[in-house]
Amino acid sequence: MQGEKRTLEGRVVSDKMDKTVVVEVDRRYRHRRYKKVVRAVKKYKAHDEENACRIGDLVRIIESRPLSREKRWAVQEILERAG
């Protein structure tokens, strides 16, 4: 397990920064006590070296070393283009 980097899939919600995108990762899980399906959404800032991502793209992000105060992920690949 050591050395393996985590990957997540999500939608790009912002591409206004240079070489950075904000990716919204949607997670669904069943509540332990009430058994209701709960939707949890979290936003990650990811490094996009070529500025290739656009709003609405489905992307896979991978864990990386800290690149700035909030940026610890990098875009690995674009799975689906928006539109």
Summary of the structure (lengths in Angstrom):
residues: 83
radius of gyration: 14.1
end to end distance: 37.2
largest distance: 45.1
contacts: 206
relative contact order: 0.29
helix: 0%
strand: 55%
